[in-house]
Amino acid sequence: MTNIWHHLRIFDVLEKLASSLHNGLQSDDVVKRQQAQGLNTLTQKKSKSLVVIFLEQINQPLIYILLAAGIATALLGEWVDSSVIFGVVMVNAIIGFFQEIKAIKAIDALSKLMIGEATVIRDGKRQRINAKELTVGDIVVLQSGDKILADLRLLQTRELQIDESSLTGESVPVEKTTDELPSNIILADRTNMAYSSTLATYGTGTGIVTAISDETEIGKINKLISSAVVIETPLTIKIAKFSNWLLYVILGLSVLTFIMGIWRGNSFVSMLMATVALAVGAIPEGLPAALTISLAIGVSKMAKRHAIIRKLPAVETLGSTSVICSDKTGTLTQNKMTVQNIFVAGGLYAVSGSGYEPSGEFSKNDIPIIPHTNLALIECLIAGLMCNDSNMVKTAEGWKVEGDPTEGSLIVAAQKAGLSREDLTATLPRIDAIPFESKYQYMATLHHRTEKDNNIVYLKGSLESILARCQLTKIEKESVVGIANKLASQGLRVLAFASKAFNKNKVASISHQDVEDGFVFLGLQAMIDPPREEVISAIATCKTAGIQVKMITGDHELTALAIAKRIGLFEGDAISAKSQVLNGANITQLSDQELIDVVREVVVFARVAPEDKLRIVKALQSYGDIVAMTGDGVNDAPALRQANIGIAMGITGTDVAKDAADMVLTDDNFATIQVAVEEGRGIYDNIIKFITWTLPTNIGEGLVILVAILANTTLPILPVQILWINMTTAVLLGLTLTFEPKEPGIMSLPPRPSNQQIMTPALLLRICLVGVLLLIAAFGLFEWALQSGQTLVAARTIAVNVFVFGEMFFLFNCRSLRYSMFKIGFFSNKWVFVGAGLMVLFQILFTHLPIMNVAFSTAPISLLDWMLCLGVGFLLFVIMELEKMVSRRLYT
């Protein structure tokens, strides 16, 4: 069937769908259509079984390495260490499992939107039915508060308004009509249609079902969510590549070690144990724990800054973000309409203040004025205050509007001038009113003026409808229209106001005939949803950090452009700014390749449809951009799922949007995203610091085993001692790096390229240098101890301490990979010193406690031996600080 029902006349719609406005469908027709079209439920995509989802969490190279470590330690009889390693595997698998289960809930939440009851006319009778029984051709009766449960072409309306924000992003309820519309009009402007999942907020209406289940607009979104590709995070991709590389290196060295040992005549069992020792030494067992803890710490920090992370890897993804696509209403703006300009007979006045707080000043040409000195200004404000059905209420969180946000802004503007509705009602009690209707484009209220003993009508509405009823000359009307157009070009919504006096005995109620003419024009009030104050600096910070910010909104171009200019998204003149705006109609006409060609240059996307948002995200990702996408409505869910990091609004967001997102903003504030990006960069830095710190030990341990086998000499360290080094240092030393605060200037650096490897050549050189230094020091002191007459057990104990103290001193180097720890703050991370102190205590116990001597084949060593181990560690620290100094001069 046709999908342009909005373009057809009511008679043609009824004829094509073979239905009757007054009688609806017959029962037998309903059964036939349900059999042919199915029930009104969304198709659920067949999901993987829970077992498969769980096993997929283990199907990763890094997990293979951990499993190998667990098996190796089990073969060595170290059941405690083996259990710890297998425990890490299980914890990581369980976390990943529940993350994926949460993501699947997005479609489940979407299907719940189709649950409910609808009032229909069948067999000439009005009846209440389950929503799933709706079928094409059903006549549905709507009233205020009803959820629309199928797509409808409206046949009759009476002041019907529908909240479509969850579907289109439109911030205010849409006034509905029944007139046919152009065929190419975008979804957000189809005022004669009502769509599934939206809500009737005012008035009544009747519509005919044109689509059910998957054929509805919400059904199409369901398909988009299912088709959206869940992009792997940059960290996931890089860790996978790094793990593959590490896996091949470990396997290669292990095979080489085994072959060389057998070739030199060593026994199979001894070489198997030596190979296991090398593999255990080369595996960074603490890496998964460090990753999880780093991300968990980030989650905790962000929660305190109003950002709730639903998926751990999303923390780091934020740090890689190169483009942020943000909604406008409530995220970049306050979601509080505010009167900013008033035009009356005395001229154009500015009103300061924002939001619903009734504090602000009036000025003309930047000169403050007292409102009550201008009668025309006061009369215009009174008209806005009294011709009004909304209320402002004070709550613990601040002032809130009960009713229409636009009317709320009129109340606040009057309050800023010291006017009170309670006081005015005593002298201007309301007698009657004509509510706003889209057909007439005005609202009128009748009041009794007790002081003059007569009545007055206040009129509020569109400029055209009000001017047509006012006694103005042609020149005066042209002047008013010119001012209104100027205000509208700045993205402000303009309302006009007028009044008319009536004789008390003549009029006690009003009708449309009473307000056709004879009005005195009072003025204009222009309002806008102002930007959040903190957003301007947040966007400036993002620009400094090399992050593009794009506005994607369902609002009109002029409004979006005005806000974009105020928050600093645009630079240059109005013409260059306008060239960076693209609306939904233009996007639809572009091919995928044409959209890719222009998407980076466009700053504002206005009047966009759900599929447009998805295409925009995909187009940006085609450049390799890491895209963060914000949203709150059902229509945002596909793009949130496709984006590298989906960000849902916690206050205004729907359950569908939240379930599809990686992060939820509890304050719906763009500035929180900027803070989260900064936090994400810091977390990534700390992860790289941990990897840079831990790998030299693994390399050094592996080299010690390899060199010992090639030299056909005794192993300087045993597998069980390697496990002690790796596990204790990872927990007591390495994990303290996850608490390292962000380095200064972190947001002055550009985003990391998505194809950049986790280890840069400079860091690989540093890792290898430290690994070789540890090899030389451990092997050297081991041989020195043997030559000086110490036992083999004591010599091995010295070698173990060389590794531990080398790692401990190198830890202080790794607190910053560019600067010395004196520049970043010597005591800025107290946990590093706590960890170092505990490590020293553990090494004393490891070396001198008899039970530890038995368990780990160690022996007490002399004070000189301790001093040598400390000296080696300190020398390593000095060498690496010099290396950092040289690197800074070479690469900056």
Secondary structure, 3 states (H helix, E strand, C coil): CCCCHHHCCHHHHHHHCCCCCCCCECHHHHHHHHHHHCCCCCCCCCCCCHHHHHHHHHCCHHHHHHHHHHHHHHHCCCHHHHHHHHHHHHHHHHHHHHHHHHHHHHHHHHHHCCCCEEEEEECCEEEEEEHHHCCCCCEEEEECCCECCCEEEEEEEEEEEEECHHHHCCCCCEECCCCCCCCCCCHHHCCCEECCCCEEEEEEEEEEEEECHHHCHHHHHHHHHHHCCCCCCHHHHHHHHHHHHHHHHHHHHHHHHHHHHHHCCCCHHHHHHHHHHHHHHHCCCCHHHHHHHHHHHHHHHHHHCCEEECCCCHHHHHHHCCEEEECCCCCCECCCCEEEEEEECCEEEEECCCCCCCCCCEEECCEEECHHHCHHHHHHHHHHHHCCCCEEEEECCEEEEECCHHHHHHHHHHHHCCCCHHHHHHHCCEEEEEEEECCCCEEEEEEEECCCCEEEEEEEECHHHHHCCECCCHHHHHHHHHHHHHHHHCCCEEEEEEEEEECCCCCCCCCHHHHCCCEEEEEEEEEECCECHHHHHHHHHHHHCCCEEEEECCCCHHHHHHHHHHCCCCCCCHHHHHCCEEEHHHHHHCCHHHHHHHHCCCCEEECCCHHHHHHHHHHHHCCCCCEEEEECCHHHHHHHHHCCEEEEECCCCCHHHHHHCCEEECCCCHHHHHHHHHHHHHHHHHHHHHHHHHHHHHHHHHHHHHHHHHCCCCCCCCHHHHHHHHHHHHHHCHHHHHHCCCCCCHHHCCCCCCCCCCCCHHHHHHHHHHHHHHHHHHHHHHHHHHHCCCCHHHHHHHHHHHHHHHHHHHHHHCCCCCCCHHHHCCCCCHHHHHHHHHHHHHHHHHHHCHHHHHHHCCCCCCHHHHHHHHHHHHHHHHHHHHHHHHHHHHHC
